[in-house]
């Protein structure tokens, strides 16, 4: 009896300290409660703890909460990859299929590119963000991206020969899902991913129709200015998911029914090395220890939002930080979280967020 009481009290003390530690860390770096902030979630087995601070909407003085939906930016890519992967599991397409079978309007130079090359960023396609017209005023769609590249008869390199982070590929993947499934990409993801995992807050694009939204802000010398959307904020496949921390926790979980044994096999089989011993496959950066333990991670950067997460599926351990401010304090905060919870990635010698940011820019 006394032993049981001791265990319960110990767990209670741990839980209180756990929450206070993360809350204090956030408040130390995001010290002004009337500014945009962020939310931390820590998963340790079945235990989930959150901490949050700051405002989801500064002008309306709406605080960040567990149900606040954040724009995921490139953290969205794992959902795009999963949508394509589900069609592969359905037998409707193959990872080895040439992309010109789905997009015959692409030039002949794209003939060697396979679907697997889109998913692991080894396609060599020109990144649409480098060719946006200077006079572009309206937001781009995924269809606009296809239109922009369909007459470009050059690629960066031969498909499959190297890694180069590529947003064009993931915009094409959302269009691929539509052409193969005969459903709108948003509907396919809702029915096959979000509804299946009871992720009720998850939605793709359409930010003006969302309730409980965190809105994006950009730091200036005079404080933060509203910066929620840009001309690239309406594309879907490369970064269009909005989701709450509560629902994202259902996704990074070993009981996620979409994380099958075959998924993890294909994650490795169809991956490519990035650098520093890190690989990319199925919308995820990952590394694997000598004893077979996988660590998956990704970050997202867009106007007004910076996000990052890390997940170890075998141990069901993970943490993530979502913010509605695009400053770099996230790098220091996340590094502190990794250290506090004894999570690290061998081979990376700098803050993980900064390492990822350099990968995106090709450094």
Secondary structure, DSSP 8 states (H G I E B T S, - for coil): -HHHHHHHHHHHHHHHHHHHHHHHHHHHHS--TTSB-EEEEEEETTEEEEEEESEEETTTTEE--TT-EEE-GGGGHHHHHHHHHHHHHTTS--TTSBGGGT-TTS-GGGTT-BHHHHHTT-S----GGGS--TT--S---HHHHHHHHTT----SS-TTSS----HHHHHHHHHHHHHHHSS-HHHHHIIIIITTTT-TT-EES-GGG-SSB---EEEETTEEEE----TTTT-STTT-EEEEHHHHHHHSSTT-TTS-HHHHHHHHHT-EEEETTEEEETTEEEEE-TT--EEEEEEEEETTEEEEEEEETTTTEEEEEEESB-SSHHHHHHHHHHHHTT---TT--S-HHHHHHHHHHT-
